[in-house]
């Protein structure tokens, strides 16, 4: 991904409608750090800790496995507002 694509994604919500890609007041977000979704925000509003402790597997076309692949992200210990990339999976 080149720097123009990276800037386009930064601050957008993962899975959001393209017409309304930014954060919505009153919702909670975690920043995805590293990997193919770096800079996107993940809406974690209402998630309980036990729902996020094991991280997430997010569909993406941008990862190592292309369309249908997944990017793996885990909450950063001590900083639940940032989730770190752990790799890609098919």
Secondary structure, 3 states (H helix, E strand, C coil): CCHHHHHHHCCCECCCCHHHCCCCCCCCEEEEECCCCCCCEEECCCCCHHHHCCCEEEEECCCCCCCCEEEEEEEECCEEEEEEEEEEEC
